[in-house]
Amino acid sequence: MNDLIHLPWISHTLTVLDSTDPTLVGVSGVVQDETRRTVRVQTQDGTITLAKDTIRFKIGDEEIDGATVKQRPEDRIAKRYGRR
């Protein structure tokens, strides 16, 4: 796991790999904002808000399970995550 999980995600491209809502799989766009439970993404079709705990997504080369990053971005910086 690289350090991208610890960095702010704003202006990075996010792609949804898996979701409890099958219509969200494949959604891709630029991260505009992030809260403790959601990520707001600007797609070609408009802005969409995604619940972190229901998606697995990719930012850069790193796949992230949204359920493991359910904290504020500023709290995520110092958190230690286990390797898969």
Helices and strands as residue ranges (DSSP letters): G 3-6, E 13-19, G 22-24, E 28-34, E 38-43, E 46-51, G 52-54, E 55-59, E 62-65, G 66-69, H 73-76
